């Protein structure tokens, strides 16, 4: 008898191994660098990067395109 191996996840046209993480590619937008997905026992989980609220009126996103920071 064989033990059940952790299952892979399918996202779009690609397969990902258990515990593998990636930034999803969503047509027509391309790679979503502010979202991280990961595979857990055959289930895909995704989460947007959380950013602290900006305390200024015109924040810049130079250092991190996902989160705005004050200049």
Number of C-alpha atoms within 10 A of each C-alpha: 3 4 5 6 8 13 15 18 21 14 15 9 5 7 12 18 16 18 16 14 16 15 17 18 14 10 8 6 7 10 13 15 14 15 16 15 17 21 23 18 13 16 13 18 12 14 11 13 11 10 10 8 9 13 10 11 7 10 13 15 12 11 9 10 11 16 17 19 19 11 9
